[in-house]
Amino acid sequence: MDVTTTTPARPPRTPYDGSSAPFTIGLRPLELRRWLEPDEELAGELAEKRRLFGLYGDDIFMEAPDSRPGQQECLDLLSDYLQREQAHLYRRSGNVMHMAGHSTDLSDAAMPPLLRAGFMVQDDLVLMRRRENGWQIAAAHLSFPSSWSLKEKFARPMEEVHAAVPGFQAGTRNATLVNRIFDSLHPDQPAERFNWSINWRHALFHPQTAKLPVEPSSASVAADRAIVRVERQTLRKLPVSGDIVFTIRIYLDPIHAFAVHPAGAELAAKLAGQLEALTEAQVNYKGLAEKRNELVSCLRSGLFAGNPGDEGAA
């Protein structure tokens, strides 16, 4: 639902339109050239990352002692990719990468490699490593969490990371598949998936230490002011270390933008349908126990007929 962009090359990111099903793995092959997709928000989001790190550094970056080789491999791979595939936004001069009014010293040994890497891109970066008890978060630069806490998930196996996610708990088919997918991922074939949730304030930084059936910030917000939080996630295995780089890019789309989107009525109906189809456990996980019915009514109210002449408005 990219109603504020005039760049037609940007693909639509509306996983609630029927192209993806909630609470499924939904991984798809991804062309290497599309690994990351920086856009016109690059300067502002990089500035926000720097600001947040100054306030919450210990919550935003964590690393295991043995993760540095994988971190460096990620930084090297990322810097090569950005200057090759995103040269319209990134320029390297010696050991310094320049982008959208910001710069990062790639050789700054005082800063962990993954921290440097995260300051170059809009995506959050999570480094996964295979250990005896499965895949774990070995390092992460997480500026824009979607209702989770890095400190609570760090160095835990995937079954524990996903313990609160309906259908992904230990012993489920999905939990087994996640580990198999990570094991079999090939360095030359990254993968992509999308996810969505509902937010009640426009904030990229959305940490939460526990999943609550009722999102605390929702009580005083009308349904037509809700925000669809879309996550674009990618998985790419590093060829040397065998670690996996898990990237997370956040897009915040207010549902009132449906009113000026040419397909607004259809998108509103699709989102309403997905909300209606959620089980009680899934509703609670998304924090919608008290707001789902109100949100569905709003989406089906006819307010979002769409106006093709105003697709550039927000």
Contacts in CASP RR format, 6 or more apart in sequence:
PFRMAT RR
TARGET T0000
AUTHOR 0000-0000-0000
METHOD contacts of the structure
MODEL  1
MDVTTTTPARPPRTPYDGSSAPFTIGLRPLELRRWLEPDEELAGELAEKR
RLFGLYGDDIFMEAPDSRPGQQECLDLLSDYLQREQAHLYRRSGNVMHMA
GHSTDLSDAAMPPLLRAGFMVQDDLVLMRRRENGWQIAAAHLSFPSSWSL
KEKFARPMEEVHAAVPGFQAGTRNATLVNRIFDSLHPDQPAERFNWSINW
RHALFHPQTAKLPVEPSSASVAADRAIVRVERQTLRKLPVSGDIVFTIRI
YLDPIHAFAVHPAGAELAAKLAGQLEALTEAQVNYKGLAEKRNELVSCLR
SGLFAGNPGDEGAA
1 12 0 8 1.000
1 13 0 8 1.000
1 14 0 8 1.000
1 228 0 8 1.000
1 230 0 8 1.000
1 253 0 8 1.000
1 257 0 8 1.000
1 258 0 8 1.000
1 261 0 8 1.000
1 267 0 8 1.000
2 10 0 8 1.000
2 12 0 8 1.000
2 13 0 8 1.000
2 251 0 8 1.000
3 253 0 8 1.000
3 257 0 8 1.000
3 260 0 8 1.000
3 261 0 8 1.000
3 311 0 8 1.000
3 312 0 8 1.000
3 313 0 8 1.000
3 314 0 8 1.000
4 257 0 8 1.000
4 312 0 8 1.000
4 314 0 8 1.000
5 39 0 8 1.000
5 40 0 8 1.000
6 312 0 8 1.000
7 39 0 8 1.000
7 40 0 8 1.000
10 37 0 8 1.000
10 39 0 8 1.000
13 194 0 8 1.000
13 230 0 8 1.000
13 232 0 8 1.000
13 251 0 8 1.000
14 230 0 8 1.000
14 267 0 8 1.000
14 270 0 8 1.000
15 194 0 8 1.000
15 195 0 8 1.000
15 196 0 8 1.000
15 230 0 8 1.000
16 22 0 8 1.000
16 196 0 8 1.000
16 228 0 8 1.000
16 267 0 8 1.000
16 270 0 8 1.000
16 271 0 8 1.000
16 274 0 8 1.000
17 266 0 8 1.000
17 267 0 8 1.000
17 270 0 8 1.000
17 271 0 8 1.000
18 270 0 8 1.000
18 274 0 8 1.000
19 194 0 8 1.000
20 26 0 8 1.000
20 193 0 8 1.000
20 194 0 8 1.000
20 195 0 8 1.000
22 195 0 8 1.000
22 196 0 8 1.000
22 274 0 8 1.000
22 277 0 8 1.000
22 278 0 8 1.000
22 282 0 8 1.000
23 165 0 8 1.000
23 166 0 8 1.000
23 167 0 8 1.000
23 168 0 8 1.000
23 282 0 8 1.000
24 174 0 8 1.000
25 174 0 8 1.000
25 177 0 8 1.000
25 178 0 8 1.000
25 181 0 8 1.000
25 193 0 8 1.000
26 193 0 8 1.000
27 181 0 8 1.000
27 191 0 8 1.000
27 192 0 8 1.000
27 193 0 8 1.000
27 235 0 8 1.000
28 191 0 8 1.000
28 192 0 8 1.000
28 193 0 8 1.000
29 189 0 8 1.000
29 190 0 8 1.000
29 191 0 8 1.000
29 192 0 8 1.000
30 189 0 8 1.000
30 190 0 8 1.000
30 191 0 8 1.000
30 192 0 8 1.000
30 234 0 8 1.000
32 188 0 8 1.000
32 190 0 8 1.000
33 85 0 8 1.000
34 192 0 8 1.000
35 81 0 8 1.000
35 85 0 8 1.000
35 190 0 8 1.000
35 234 0 8 1.000
35 236 0 8 1.000
35 247 0 8 1.000
36 78 0 8 1.000
36 81 0 8 1.000
36 82 0 8 1.000
36 86 0 8 1.000
36 121 0 8 1.000
36 122 0 8 1.000
36 123 0 8 1.000
36 234 0 8 1.000
36 247 0 8 1.000
36 249 0 8 1.000
37 232 0 8 1.000
37 249 0 8 1.000
38 86 0 8 1.000
38 89 0 8 1.000
38 90 0 8 1.000
38 99 0 8 1.000
38 121 0 8 1.000
38 122 0 8 1.000
39 122 0 8 1.000
41 122 0 8 1.000
42 89 0 8 1.000
42 99 0 8 1.000
42 100 0 8 1.000
42 122 0 8 1.000
43 100 0 8 1.000
43 101 0 8 1.000
43 102 0 8 1.000
44 100 0 8 1.000
45 122 0 8 1.000
45 204 0 8 1.000
46 99 0 8 1.000
46 100 0 8 1.000
46 102 0 8 1.000
46 119 0 8 1.000
46 120 0 8 1.000
46 122 0 8 1.000
47 102 0 8 1.000
48 143 0 8 1.000
48 204 0 8 1.000
48 205 0 8 1.000
49 118 0 8 1.000
49 119 0 8 1.000
49 143 0 8 1.000
50 102 0 8 1.000
50 119 0 8 1.000
52 60 0 8 1.000
52 143 0 8 1.000
52 205 0 8 1.000
53 60 0 8 1.000
53 61 0 8 1.000
53 143 0 8 1.000
56 205 0 8 1.000
59 149 0 8 1.000
59 150 0 8 1.000
59 151 0 8 1.000
59 207 0 8 1.000
60 141 0 8 1.000
60 142 0 8 1.000
60 143 0 8 1.000
60 150 0 8 1.000
61 112 0 8 1.000
61 114 0 8 1.000
61 115 0 8 1.000
61 140 0 8 1.000
61 141 0 8 1.000
61 142 0 8 1.000
62 137 0 8 1.000
62 139 0 8 1.000
62 140 0 8 1.000
62 150 0 8 1.000
62 151 0 8 1.000
62 154 0 8 1.000
63 71 0 8 1.000
63 112 0 8 1.000
63 114 0 8 1.000
63 138 0 8 1.000
63 139 0 8 1.000
63 140 0 8 1.000
64 129 0 8 1.000
64 138 0 8 1.000
64 139 0 8 1.000
64 155 0 8 1.000
66 129 0 8 1.000
66 138 0 8 1.000
67 114 0 8 1.000
67 127 0 8 1.000
67 129 0 8 1.000
67 138 0 8 1.000
67 139 0 8 1.000
67 243 0 8 1.000
68 112 0 8 1.000
68 113 0 8 1.000
69 240 0 8 1.000
69 241 0 8 1.000
70 113 0 8 1.000
70 127 0 8 1.000
70 138 0 8 1.000
70 139 0 8 1.000
70 238 0 8 1.000
70 240 0 8 1.000
70 241 0 8 1.000
70 243 0 8 1.000
71 112 0 8 1.000
71 113 0 8 1.000
71 114 0 8 1.000
71 117 0 8 1.000
71 127 0 8 1.000
71 139 0 8 1.000
72 113 0 8 1.000
73 238 0 8 1.000
73 240 0 8 1.000
73 241 0 8 1.000
73 243 0 8 1.000
74 113 0 8 1.000
74 114 0 8 1.000
74 117 0 8 1.000
74 125 0 8 1.000
74 127 0 8 1.000
74 238 0 8 1.000
74 243 0 8 1.000
74 245 0 8 1.000
75 106 0 8 1.000
75 113 0 8 1.000
75 114 0 8 1.000
75 116 0 8 1.000
75 117 0 8 1.000
77 236 0 8 1.000
77 238 0 8 1.000
77 245 0 8 1.000
78 117 0 8 1.000
78 120 0 8 1.000
78 121 0 8 1.000
79 92 0 8 1.000
79 97 0 8 1.000
79 106 0 8 1.000
79 117 0 8 1.000
79 120 0 8 1.000
82 89 0 8 1.000
82 90 0 8 1.000
82 97 0 8 1.000
82 99 0 8 1.000
82 120 0 8 1.000
82 121 0 8 1.000
83 90 0 8 1.000
83 91 0 8 1.000
83 92 0 8 1.000
83 97 0 8 1.000
89 99 0 8 1.000
89 100 0 8 1.000
90 97 0 8 1.000
90 98 0 8 1.000
90 99 0 8 1.000
90 120 0 8 1.000
91 97 0 8 1.000
91 98 0 8 1.000
91 99 0 8 1.000
92 98 0 8 1.000
92 106 0 8 1.000
95 105 0 8 1.000
95 106 0 8 1.000
95 107 0 8 1.000
96 103 0 8 1.000
96 104 0 8 1.000
96 105 0 8 1.000
96 106 0 8 1.000
97 103 0 8 1.000
97 104 0 8 1.000
97 106 0 8 1.000
97 120 0 8 1.000
99 120 0 8 1.000
102 119 0 8 1.000
102 120 0 8 1.000
104 116 0 8 1.000
104 119 0 8 1.000
104 120 0 8 1.000
105 111 0 8 1.000
105 116 0 8 1.000
106 116 0 8 1.000
108 116 0 8 1.000
112 139 0 8 1.000
114 125 0 8 1.000
114 127 0 8 1.000
114 139 0 8 1.000
114 140 0 8 1.000
114 141 0 8 1.000
115 141 0 8 1.000
117 125 0 8 1.000
117 141 0 8 1.000
118 124 0 8 1.000
118 125 0 8 1.000
118 141 0 8 1.000
118 143 0 8 1.000
119 141 0 8 1.000
121 247 0 8 1.000
122 249 0 8 1.000
123 234 0 8 1.000
123 247 0 8 1.000
123 248 0 8 1.000
123 249 0 8 1.000
124 140 0 8 1.000
124 141 0 8 1.000
124 142 0 8 1.000
124 143 0 8 1.000
124 144 0 8 1.000
124 145 0 8 1.000
124 247 0 8 1.000
124 248 0 8 1.000
124 249 0 8 1.000
124 250 0 8 1.000
125 140 0 8 1.000
125 141 0 8 1.000
125 142 0 8 1.000
125 245 0 8 1.000
125 246 0 8 1.000
125 247 0 8 1.000
126 137 0 8 1.000
126 139 0 8 1.000
126 140 0 8 1.000
126 141 0 8 1.000
126 142 0 8 1.000
126 245 0 8 1.000
126 246 0 8 1.000
126 247 0 8 1.000
126 248 0 8 1.000
127 137 0 8 1.000
127 138 0 8 1.000
127 139 0 8 1.000
127 140 0 8 1.000
127 243 0 8 1.000
127 244 0 8 1.000
127 245 0 8 1.000
127 246 0 8 1.000
128 135 0 8 1.000
128 136 0 8 1.000
128 137 0 8 1.000
128 138 0 8 1.000
128 182 0 8 1.000
128 243 0 8 1.000
128 244 0 8 1.000
128 245 0 8 1.000
128 246 0 8 1.000
129 135 0 8 1.000
129 136 0 8 1.000
129 138 0 8 1.000
129 241 0 8 1.000
129 243 0 8 1.000
129 244 0 8 1.000
130 182 0 8 1.000
130 183 0 8 1.000
130 242 0 8 1.000
130 243 0 8 1.000
131 157 0 8 1.000
133 157 0 8 1.000
134 157 0 8 1.000
134 158 0 8 1.000
134 179 0 8 1.000
135 157 0 8 1.000
135 158 0 8 1.000
135 178 0 8 1.000
135 179 0 8 1.000
135 182 0 8 1.000
135 244 0 8 1.000
136 155 0 8 1.000
136 156 0 8 1.000
136 157 0 8 1.000
136 158 0 8 1.000
137 150 0 8 1.000
137 153 0 8 1.000
137 154 0 8 1.000
137 155 0 8 1.000
137 156 0 8 1.000
137 161 0 8 1.000
138 155 0 8 1.000
138 243 0 8 1.000
140 150 0 8 1.000
140 154 0 8 1.000
142 150 0 8 1.000
142 248 0 8 1.000
143 204 0 8 1.000
143 205 0 8 1.000
144 204 0 8 1.000
144 205 0 8 1.000
144 206 0 8 1.000
144 248 0 8 1.000
144 250 0 8 1.000
145 205 0 8 1.000
145 206 0 8 1.000
145 207 0 8 1.000
145 208 0 8 1.000
146 195 0 8 1.000
146 197 0 8 1.000
146 206 0 8 1.000
146 229 0 8 1.000
146 231 0 8 1.000
146 248 0 8 1.000
146 250 0 8 1.000
147 197 0 8 1.000
147 206 0 8 1.000
147 207 0 8 1.000
147 208 0 8 1.000
147 211 0 8 1.000
148 207 0 8 1.000
148 208 0 8 1.000
149 207 0 8 1.000
149 208 0 8 1.000
149 209 0 8 1.000
152 209 0 8 1.000
153 160 0 8 1.000
153 161 0 8 1.000
158 175 0 8 1.000
158 178 0 8 1.000
158 179 0 8 1.000
158 182 0 8 1.000
159 169 0 8 1.000
159 170 0 8 1.000
159 171 0 8 1.000
159 175 0 8 1.000
160 170 0 8 1.000
162 168 0 8 1.000
162 169 0 8 1.000
162 174 0 8 1.000
162 175 0 8 1.000
162 178 0 8 1.000
163 169 0 8 1.000
163 170 0 8 1.000
164 210 0 8 1.000
164 211 0 8 1.000
164 285 0 8 1.000
165 285 0 8 1.000
166 279 0 8 1.000
166 281 0 8 1.000
166 282 0 8 1.000
166 285 0 8 1.000
167 174 0 8 1.000
167 175 0 8 1.000
168 174 0 8 1.000
168 175 0 8 1.000
168 178 0 8 1.000
169 175 0 8 1.000
181 191 0 8 1.000
181 235 0 8 1.000
182 235 0 8 1.000
182 244 0 8 1.000
185 191 0 8 1.000
185 235 0 8 1.000
185 236 0 8 1.000
185 237 0 8 1.000
185 244 0 8 1.000
186 237 0 8 1.000
187 236 0 8 1.000
187 237 0 8 1.000
187 238 0 8 1.000
187 239 0 8 1.000
187 242 0 8 1.000
190 234 0 8 1.000
190 235 0 8 1.000
190 236 0 8 1.000
190 237 0 8 1.000
191 234 0 8 1.000
191 235 0 8 1.000
192 232 0 8 1.000
192 233 0 8 1.000
192 234 0 8 1.000
192 235 0 8 1.000
193 233 0 8 1.000
193 234 0 8 1.000
194 230 0 8 1.000
194 231 0 8 1.000
194 232 0 8 1.000
194 233 0 8 1.000
195 230 0 8 1.000
195 231 0 8 1.000
195 233 0 8 1.000
196 228 0 8 1.000
196 229 0 8 1.000
196 230 0 8 1.000
196 231 0 8 1.000
197 228 0 8 1.000
197 229 0 8 1.000
197 231 0 8 1.000
197 286 0 8 1.000
198 215 0 8 1.000
198 226 0 8 1.000
198 227 0 8 1.000
198 228 0 8 1.000
198 229 0 8 1.000
198 286 0 8 1.000
198 287 0 8 1.000
198 288 0 8 1.000
198 291 0 8 1.000
198 295 0 8 1.000
199 206 0 8 1.000
199 215 0 8 1.000
199 217 0 8 1.000
199 226 0 8 1.000
199 227 0 8 1.000
199 228 0 8 1.000
199 229 0 8 1.000
199 252 0 8 1.000
200 215 0 8 1.000
200 217 0 8 1.000
200 218 0 8 1.000
200 221 0 8 1.000
200 225 0 8 1.000
200 226 0 8 1.000
200 227 0 8 1.000
201 217 0 8 1.000
201 221 0 8 1.000
201 227 0 8 1.000
202 227 0 8 1.000
202 252 0 8 1.000
202 254 0 8 1.000
203 252 0 8 1.000
204 250 0 8 1.000
204 252 0 8 1.000
206 229 0 8 1.000
211 284 0 8 1.000
211 285 0 8 1.000
211 287 0 8 1.000
212 287 0 8 1.000
213 283 0 8 1.000
213 284 0 8 1.000
213 287 0 8 1.000
213 289 0 8 1.000
213 290 0 8 1.000
214 287 0 8 1.000
214 289 0 8 1.000
214 290 0 8 1.000
214 291 0 8 1.000
215 287 0 8 1.000
215 288 0 8 1.000
215 291 0 8 1.000
218 287 0 8 1.000
218 290 0 8 1.000
218 291 0 8 1.000
219 290 0 8 1.000
222 298 0 8 1.000
223 255 0 8 1.000
223 291 0 8 1.000
223 294 0 8 1.000
223 295 0 8 1.000
223 297 0 8 1.000
223 298 0 8 1.000
223 299 0 8 1.000
224 255 0 8 1.000
224 256 0 8 1.000
224 298 0 8 1.000
224 303 0 8 1.000
225 254 0 8 1.000
225 255 0 8 1.000
225 256 0 8 1.000
226 254 0 8 1.000
226 255 0 8 1.000
226 291 0 8 1.000
226 295 0 8 1.000
226 298 0 8 1.000
227 252 0 8 1.000
227 253 0 8 1.000
227 254 0 8 1.000
227 255 0 8 1.000
228 252 0 8 1.000
228 253 0 8 1.000
228 254 0 8 1.000
228 255 0 8 1.000
228 271 0 8 1.000
229 250 0 8 1.000
229 251 0 8 1.000
229 252 0 8 1.000
229 253 0 8 1.000
230 250 0 8 1.000
230 251 0 8 1.000
230 252 0 8 1.000
230 253 0 8 1.000
231 248 0 8 1.000
231 249 0 8 1.000
231 250 0 8 1.000
231 251 0 8 1.000
232 248 0 8 1.000
232 249 0 8 1.000
232 251 0 8 1.000
233 246 0 8 1.000
233 247 0 8 1.000
233 248 0 8 1.000
233 249 0 8 1.000
234 245 0 8 1.000
234 246 0 8 1.000
234 247 0 8 1.000
235 244 0 8 1.000
235 245 0 8 1.000
235 246 0 8 1.000
236 244 0 8 1.000
236 245 0 8 1.000
236 247 0 8 1.000
237 243 0 8 1.000
237 244 0 8 1.000
237 245 0 8 1.000
238 244 0 8 1.000
238 245 0 8 1.000
254 314 0 8 1.000
255 268 0 8 1.000
255 271 0 8 1.000
255 298 0 8 1.000
255 299 0 8 1.000
255 304 0 8 1.000
257 313 0 8 1.000
257 314 0 8 1.000
258 264 0 8 1.000
258 265 0 8 1.000
258 267 0 8 1.000
258 268 0 8 1.000
258 299 0 8 1.000
258 303 0 8 1.000
258 304 0 8 1.000
258 306 0 8 1.000
259 303 0 8 1.000
259 304 0 8 1.000
259 305 0 8 1.000
259 306 0 8 1.000
259 307 0 8 1.000
260 306 0 8 1.000
260 307 0 8 1.000
260 309 0 8 1.000
260 310 0 8 1.000
260 311 0 8 1.000
260 312 0 8 1.000
260 313 0 8 1.000
260 314 0 8 1.000
261 267 0 8 1.000
261 304 0 8 1.000
261 306 0 8 1.000
261 311 0 8 1.000
262 306 0 8 1.000
262 307 0 8 1.000
262 308 0 8 1.000
262 309 0 8 1.000
262 311 0 8 1.000
263 306 0 8 1.000
264 304 0 8 1.000
264 305 0 8 1.000
264 306 0 8 1.000
265 302 0 8 1.000
265 304 0 8 1.000
265 305 0 8 1.000
265 306 0 8 1.000
267 304 0 8 1.000
268 299 0 8 1.000
268 300 0 8 1.000
268 302 0 8 1.000
268 303 0 8 1.000
268 304 0 8 1.000
269 299 0 8 1.000
269 300 0 8 1.000
271 299 0 8 1.000
272 295 0 8 1.000
272 296 0 8 1.000
272 299 0 8 1.000
272 300 0 8 1.000
273 296 0 8 1.000
275 288 0 8 1.000
275 292 0 8 1.000
275 295 0 8 1.000
275 296 0 8 1.000
275 299 0 8 1.000
276 296 0 8 1.000
278 286 0 8 1.000
278 288 0 8 1.000
278 292 0 8 1.000
283 289 0 8 1.000
283 292 0 8 1.000
288 295 0 8 1.000
END
